Structure formats: structure tokens, C-alpha cells
Amino acid sequence: MKPTITIEYCPKCHWLLRAAYMAQELLTTFEDDLYGITLQPSEIAGRYSIRVNDVVLFDRKQEGRFPEIKELKQLVRDKVNPDKNLGHSDRIVK
């Protein structure tokens, strides 16, 4: 079964648009790899976390920042389809 991503966001902080933008980017990039994306309003103030199934990929409070979309795509790719080429969003190998 394909994985589901959950973006949990703080509605009091007005982070719905940020969550929706990230969901759109991930659905566009991983349309064949995901079952879906859930936007979940958090009951905890200031929360912004992204999970694949039950595995936390990114937590704003832990990292002290929001993820860049390129970074988020790489994290999701590494979890759901490690062989997927992200094109211009892929890591630069030195």
C-alpha cells in the first residue's frame, strides 16, 4: 500500500496556506508514489510537523525552522521512493 503523508499545522498561527502549498508540491512530485496527503489542524499551539505514515520526517519545533520545499522533497523521496530522480530539486553531489 502506498504511504500517506500527514502535515499537522497550527491553525492559530495561520499556517494552513503553508501546509496546503507543501501538500500541492508533494502531490505534484510524488503523484504515483503516494496514497494521499492529509492536512491536520493541530491542537498544540505552534506545531508544524510532517509524517509519512507514523514516521516523523520534519518537526518545526525540533529543527527550529520550517523545511525548504527542496529539502522536504528529498526527505519524502528518501522514504517513499529512494530511486526517484527529483531533477532540479535533487541534491548536488560534490
N, C-alpha and C positions, 0 to 999 in steps of 0.2 A: 504494500500500500504506500502511496506517495505521502510525504510528510506535510504537516500543516504548520504554518508559521503563525505565531501569535505576537502581535505588537500591543503591549499593555502601556497605556499612556495616562497621564494625569489630566482629567477634563478641567479641573480648576485652574491649571496652568495654561489652558487653551492649546494643548499640543495635538489635538485631533488632526489639524491640517498637515502637520509634520508626519504623523503616523500614516495618514492617507497617501501622502506623497511617497513615502518609503514603500508602502504596500504596492502602489502602482508601479514603481520602479522594479520591485522584486517580481511582481506578476508578469511584467513585460519581459524581463530577463530569463525567468525560470518557468515560463508558461507550461512547458512539457514535464517539468520536474516536481511540481507542487500540486497537492490536492487543493489547497486554498490558503488564504490568509485571513485571520480573524483580528479585528480591531477591538480591543477590550479596554473599556474605561476602568481605571484603577480606583480602588477605594483608599489607596495610600497616596497622600499628597506628595508630589514631586517624582513619582515613579515613571520611568520610561525604560522598559525592558523588551527585548526581542528574544523569542524562544522558537526553536524548531522542535516540535512535539513538546517534550518536557525538559529539553536541554537549553539552558540559558546561553545565548550567543553573545549578547551585549546587555549591560546594565549601566544606565547613565550614572547612578549614584556610585557604583563601584569604580567606573572609569573616570568620573568627574567631568564628563562631556557627553555630547551626542555623537553617534557614529557618522562618519562621512559616508556618502552613498557608495562610493567605490569600495571602501573598507567593508561595509555591510554586505555588498555583493560577494566579495571574496570570502567572508565568513560563511555565508549561506552556501556558496558553491562548494567550499571545503567540506561541508556537512552533507549536502544533498546530492552532489554530482561532482566529485573531485576532478574528473577528467574534462569538465566543461571549460571551453575557452571563452573568456569574458571579453575578448577583443581589447579595446582601449581601456577597459576597466580592470584589466589583469595586472598582476604585479610586474614590475620591471626587474628583470634579472640582471645583476651586475657581474 
